[in-house]
Amino acid sequence: MAAMPDSHDSRQEIPDLSTVWLRVFLEVARTGSFTGAARALGWTQSAVSRQISSLEGALGGAPLFDRLPRGVRPTGAGRTLVPYAESVVEALHGAGRELAALRDVTGGHLRFGAFATADAALVPDALGVFRTRHPGVRVSREEGFTPVLLDRLTAGHLDLAVVSTTAGAALEPYALHHLLDESLYVAVPAGHPLAEGHGPVPLGRFADADWISGSARPEGTLLDAAVRQGFRPRVAHVVGEWTAKQGYVAAGLGVALVPGLAAASVRPDIVLLPVADEGAPARAVYAATVRGRAPVPAVGAFVGALREAAGRLSAAVRPSPTGRGMA
């Protein structure tokens, strides 16, 4: 029960009303008697009477009910209070419903972001599963580079971000949920001398090749793997969009490095050659949240769907025996 305000304290203009008082008040107004309200609430009649007395005291002492020979009837003050009490109680009921929906993942809003190649298969697969299981949750999505997504996550604009280790962003401040480690492939045109080869190919075999990349500099891109293997790739064409990169490769204008998440969507006139593991770590993909910040319950459910999708992708995406496309 809220504390009774000091009626002599003129600084307190708005009383600290207990919502219990308001619920009891509305029940008395509805039933027209303290006894009826007590029966509906499962209380004693004296307990109901005390709650009404406390409410009247908090409001300055004006009676809220006229005591009649049979039951009670709201006074002018009581009639004035009814709509306000109804609004407060209904607002609290609404808040309770929404909080329960958040807790049970039957409602609420999930805001997440992902880097572009995660949108090729991983995110759509996970999102389809999540929507089937939690159709009442509203979902909004952003696409961007890992550093931008992490900034958005830190600023509170996202609840979760699907990020990779490619961009060299500092991931230590975040809670990371590992999804998968991506293999890398070199995309070559179908007529390339290595197109019919077998087995993984060292990146050094392409040290003198022209490269198609999203950036003129390899740092912070997939081509960082080439730098780690001892050569600086010659970027002949800077092309940001993956479909356009495929067109440049197919036309014989260069080769491109392709992550496993994008490998299933290559065009038929391109061949993917698996990159030999020469100590360069695979690109790791994570679902990131802000460490120490309580996530909305939908985040856990979505991370679960992402992990399931990642497991399916890891099992399905592997090099074909000829290196042409993916099995």
Wavefront OBJ file of the C-alpha trace (Angstrom):
o trace
v 0.000 0.000 0.000
v 1.294 3.436 -0.855
v 2.159 5.719 2.042
v -0.434 8.227 3.113
v 0.602 11.742 2.086
v 0.863 14.494 4.681
v -2.292 16.555 4.206
v -0.456 19.599 5.558
v 2.335 19.371 2.947
v 1.221 21.911 0.343
v 4.093 20.940 -1.938
v 2.457 17.610 -2.772
v -0.134 18.461 -5.390
v -0.559 14.998 -6.913
v -1.134 12.182 -4.386
v 0.775 8.916 -4.601
v -2.166 6.657 -5.360
v -1.893 2.897 -4.977
v -3.191 0.951 -7.980
v -4.628 -1.522 -5.473
v -6.792 1.292 -4.107
v -8.011 2.082 -7.612
v -8.858 -1.528 -8.406
v -10.789 -1.869 -5.159
v -12.522 1.449 -5.796
v -13.665 0.326 -9.251
v -14.905 -3.001 -7.917
v -16.958 -1.248 -5.237
v -18.373 1.131 -7.855
v -19.212 -1.822 -10.113
v -20.899 -3.992 -7.488
v -22.451 -1.163 -5.484
v -21.373 -2.599 -2.126
v -18.315 -3.279 -0.035
v -19.533 -6.825 0.537
v -19.955 -7.511 -3.176
v -16.521 -6.093 -3.943
v -14.978 -8.199 -1.169
v -16.614 -11.318 -2.557
v -15.357 -10.560 -6.097
v -11.841 -9.816 -4.898
v -11.630 -12.678 -2.406
v -11.043 -10.248 0.459
v -12.843 -9.486 3.685
v -15.361 -6.644 3.796
v -13.242 -4.825 6.375
v -10.159 -5.015 4.128
v -12.106 -3.418 1.271
v -13.385 -0.713 3.604
v -9.821 0.085 4.734
v -8.621 0.405 1.132
v -11.407 2.861 0.297
v -10.693 4.871 3.444
v -7.000 5.060 2.495
v -7.881 6.241 -0.998
v -10.244 8.885 0.346
v -7.516 10.074 2.705
v -4.985 10.310 -0.104
v -7.410 12.428 -2.115
v -7.939 14.941 0.661
v -10.613 13.241 2.704
v -13.602 13.761 0.392
v -15.925 10.727 0.551
v -16.054 8.669 -2.637
v -19.199 6.725 -1.767
v -22.451 7.539 -0.056
v -23.239 4.797 2.460
v -26.844 3.745 1.797
v -29.099 1.396 3.750
v -28.339 -1.194 1.093
v -24.920 -0.813 -0.432
v -23.089 2.301 -1.566
v -23.282 4.805 -4.415
v -20.429 6.970 -5.819
v -20.495 10.589 -4.722
v -19.706 13.405 -7.118
v -16.030 12.925 -6.289
v -16.383 9.188 -6.868
v -18.052 9.681 -10.242
v -15.273 12.053 -11.260
v -12.620 9.541 -10.266
v -14.133 6.556 -12.114
v -12.869 7.298 -15.670
v -9.400 8.198 -14.412
v -9.186 5.040 -12.343
v -10.357 2.989 -15.333
v -7.664 4.537 -17.532
v -4.909 3.840 -15.023
v -5.978 0.251 -14.386
v -6.460 -0.468 -18.096
v -3.043 1.018 -18.888
v -1.466 -1.255 -16.297
v -3.350 -4.250 -17.662
v -2.104 -3.340 -21.142
v 1.465 -3.036 -19.871
v 1.123 -6.422 -18.196
v -0.111 -8.006 -21.429
v 2.746 -6.520 -23.446
v 5.336 -7.545 -20.883
v 3.940 -11.077 -20.878
v 4.097 -11.119 -24.697
v 7.743 -10.037 -24.551
v 8.535 -12.694 -21.980
v 6.747 -15.447 -23.928
v 8.016 -14.201 -27.334
v 4.446 -13.847 -28.567
v 4.761 -10.111 -29.215
v 7.134 -7.194 -29.091
v 9.692 -5.930 -31.569
v 13.018 -7.480 -32.624
v 15.497 -5.159 -34.366
v 18.512 -6.783 -35.978
v 21.123 -6.101 -38.611
v 23.294 -8.323 -40.807
v 26.139 -7.990 -43.295
v 25.283 -8.507 -46.952
v 26.395 -12.092 -47.596
v 24.636 -13.295 -44.441
v 21.455 -12.155 -46.190
v 22.078 -14.604 -49.028
v 20.940 -17.693 -47.112
v 21.683 -17.626 -43.383
v 19.384 -14.773 -42.362
v 16.407 -15.653 -44.622
v 16.476 -19.262 -43.431
v 16.614 -18.225 -39.764
v 13.989 -15.532 -40.220
v 11.586 -17.972 -41.855
v 11.903 -20.343 -38.895
v 11.563 -17.510 -36.384
v 8.400 -16.125 -38.022
v 6.797 -19.564 -38.052
v 7.468 -20.037 -34.349
v 6.826 -16.463 -33.221
v 4.393 -14.851 -35.668
v 3.366 -12.153 -33.198
v 6.845 -10.609 -32.957
v 7.397 -7.615 -35.219
v 10.790 -7.801 -36.923
v 12.807 -5.023 -38.535
v 16.134 -5.571 -40.277
v 19.058 -3.480 -41.455
v 21.923 -4.355 -43.781
v 25.411 -2.944 -43.380
v 29.092 -3.546 -42.810
v 30.137 -5.059 -39.503
v 31.609 -1.842 -37.976
v 28.446 0.111 -38.797
v 26.229 -2.612 -37.367
v 28.251 -2.707 -34.155
v 27.932 1.071 -33.808
v 24.159 0.759 -34.264
v 24.088 -2.036 -31.697
v 26.053 -0.005 -29.150
v 23.815 3.032 -29.663
v 20.736 0.925 -28.862
v 19.238 1.040 -32.356
v 19.601 -2.736 -32.790
v 18.957 -5.640 -30.433
v 21.283 -8.002 -32.298
v 23.749 -7.881 -35.187
v 25.006 -10.694 -37.418
v 28.665 -9.786 -37.926
v 31.901 -11.303 -39.194
v 35.573 -11.064 -38.358
v 36.454 -9.811 -41.855
v 36.388 -6.100 -41.112
v 38.820 -6.335 -38.218
v 36.355 -4.612 -35.889
v 36.942 -4.955 -32.149
v 34.478 -7.607 -30.987
v 35.669 -7.865 -27.362
v 33.040 -5.463 -25.927
v 30.227 -7.641 -27.240
v 28.597 -10.888 -26.209
v 29.261 -13.167 -29.175
v 27.184 -16.192 -30.138
v 29.205 -18.235 -32.627
v 27.235 -19.287 -35.691
v 29.754 -20.715 -38.156
v 33.230 -20.485 -39.663
v 33.154 -19.771 -43.374
v 35.420 -21.349 -45.939
v 36.743 -19.112 -48.702
v 36.596 -19.733 -52.450
v 38.182 -18.102 -55.468
v 35.651 -17.426 -58.216
v 37.115 -17.872 -61.697
v 35.473 -17.870 -65.137
v 34.475 -21.258 -66.516
v 37.330 -21.236 -69.034
v 40.063 -20.575 -66.464
v 43.021 -23.017 -66.573
v 42.324 -24.084 -62.961
v 38.580 -24.489 -63.476
v 38.835 -28.235 -63.995
v 41.324 -28.774 -61.195
v 40.749 -30.803 -58.090
v 41.303 -29.971 -54.458
v 42.022 -26.728 -52.646
v 44.146 -24.060 -54.331
v 46.652 -21.848 -52.481
v 45.828 -18.162 -52.795
v 49.410 -17.608 -53.923
v 48.493 -19.175 -57.276
v 46.571 -15.952 -57.943
v 49.256 -13.511 -56.833
v 49.582 -12.116 -60.369
v 45.862 -12.135 -61.145
v 43.553 -9.159 -61.490
v 41.066 -9.117 -58.621
v 37.484 -7.944 -58.346
v 36.824 -6.520 -54.882
v 34.497 -4.227 -53.017
v 37.420 -2.022 -51.988
v 40.674 -0.865 -53.567
v 42.477 -1.844 -50.358
v 42.473 -5.414 -49.049
v 42.530 -4.391 -45.383
v 39.204 -5.022 -43.720
v 37.957 -7.150 -46.629
v 38.108 -10.830 -47.541
v 41.286 -10.098 -49.500
v 43.060 -9.577 -46.191
v 43.586 -13.348 -46.405
v 45.894 -12.776 -49.406
v 47.978 -10.271 -47.439
v 48.350 -12.820 -44.648
v 49.602 -15.321 -47.220
v 52.364 -13.038 -48.427
v 51.112 -11.012 -51.391
v 49.150 -7.863 -51.971
v 46.398 -8.520 -54.546
v 46.107 -6.200 -57.522
v 42.530 -4.882 -57.453
v 41.639 -4.151 -61.056
v 37.948 -3.387 -60.532
v 36.177 -2.126 -57.418
v 32.665 -3.580 -57.476
v 30.455 -3.516 -54.390
v 27.449 -5.642 -55.324
v 27.926 -9.405 -55.394
v 25.850 -10.035 -58.541
v 27.945 -7.468 -60.416
v 31.163 -9.095 -59.189
v 30.007 -12.359 -60.735
v 29.458 -10.595 -64.047
v 33.018 -9.233 -64.028
v 34.429 -12.668 -63.187
v 32.350 -14.399 -65.863
v 33.592 -11.862 -68.437
v 37.197 -12.778 -67.650
v 38.037 -9.404 -66.111
v 39.483 -10.897 -62.933
v 38.913 -13.295 -60.070
v 37.113 -12.708 -56.797
v 37.192 -14.112 -53.302
v 33.838 -15.553 -52.240
v 32.751 -16.492 -48.701
v 30.925 -19.704 -48.071
v 27.644 -17.919 -47.284
v 27.505 -16.580 -50.840
v 28.756 -19.749 -52.520
v 25.343 -21.291 -53.109
v 24.166 -18.408 -55.291
v 26.834 -18.336 -58.012
v 25.932 -18.225 -61.685
v 26.644 -21.322 -63.854
v 29.456 -19.734 -65.884
v 31.602 -19.278 -62.757
v 33.669 -21.929 -60.998
v 34.472 -21.810 -57.284
v 37.861 -23.101 -56.191
v 38.246 -23.849 -52.474
v 41.106 -21.940 -50.891
v 43.763 -24.095 -49.263
v 44.090 -23.527 -45.539
v 47.609 -22.223 -45.055
v 47.197 -21.017 -41.499
v 44.887 -18.145 -42.399
v 41.853 -18.384 -40.127
v 38.436 -18.871 -41.665
v 36.024 -15.996 -41.437
v 33.968 -16.411 -38.271
v 30.350 -15.313 -38.175
v 28.649 -14.319 -34.927
v 25.383 -13.014 -33.580
v 26.467 -10.096 -31.395
v 24.682 -8.398 -28.516
v 25.925 -5.740 -26.122
v 27.655 -7.258 -23.127
v 25.926 -6.400 -19.835
v 22.735 -5.175 -21.500
v 19.633 -7.286 -20.913
v 18.371 -8.366 -24.355
v 14.706 -8.632 -25.241
v 13.609 -12.292 -24.936
v 13.118 -12.525 -28.712
v 16.902 -12.227 -29.137
v 17.483 -15.639 -27.588
v 14.858 -17.223 -29.820
v 16.355 -15.603 -32.920
v 19.892 -16.674 -32.003
v 18.542 -20.216 -31.742
v 17.022 -19.948 -35.222
v 20.306 -18.546 -36.597
v 22.262 -21.449 -35.119
v 19.861 -23.947 -36.659
v 20.175 -22.239 -40.049
v 23.969 -22.149 -39.711
v 23.996 -25.881 -38.993
v 21.954 -26.595 -42.110
v 24.222 -24.396 -44.222
v 27.391 -25.994 -42.888
v 26.040 -29.412 -43.823
v 24.777 -28.409 -47.266
v 27.435 -26.020 -48.593
v 30.583 -27.875 -49.608
v 32.771 -28.003 -52.747
v 31.605 -30.222 -55.578
v 34.068 -32.853 -56.822
v 34.920 -30.756 -59.871
v 35.060 -27.462 -58.034
v 32.253 -26.154 -60.276
v 29.541 -24.542 -58.154
v 28.501 -26.055 -54.851
v 27.004 -29.396 -53.854
l 1 2 3 4 5 6 7 8 9 10 11 12 13 14 15 16 17 18 19 20 21 22 23 24 25 26 27 28 29 30 31 32 33 34 35 36 37 38 39 40 41 42 43 44 45 46 47 48 49 50 51 52 53 54 55 56 57 58 59 60 61 62 63 64 65 66 67 68 69 70 71 72 73 74 75 76 77 78 79 80 81 82 83 84 85 86 87 88 89 90 91 92 93 94 95 96 97 98 99 100 101 102 103 104 105 106 107 108 109 110 111 112 113 114 115 116 117 118 119 120 121 122 123 124 125 126 127 128 129 130 131 132 133 134 135 136 137 138 139 140 141 142 143 144 145 146 147 148 149 150 151 152 153 154 155 156 157 158 159 160 161 162 163 164 165 166 167 168 169 170 171 172 173 174 175 176 177 178 179 180 181 182 183 184 185 186 187 188 189 190 191 192 193 194 195 196 197 198 199 200 201 202 203 204 205 206 207 208 209 210 211 212 213 214 215 216 217 218 219 220 221 222 223 224 225 226 227 228 229 230 231 232 233 234 235 236 237 238 239 240 241 242 243 244 245 246 247 248 249 250 251 252 253 254 255 256 257 258 259 260 261 262 263 264 265 266 267 268 269 270 271 272 273 274 275 276 277 278 279 280 281 282 283 284 285 286 287 288 289 290 291 292 293 294 295 296 297 298 299 300 301 302 303 304 305 306 307 308 309 310 311 312 313 314 315 316 317 318 319 320 321 322 323 324 325 326 327
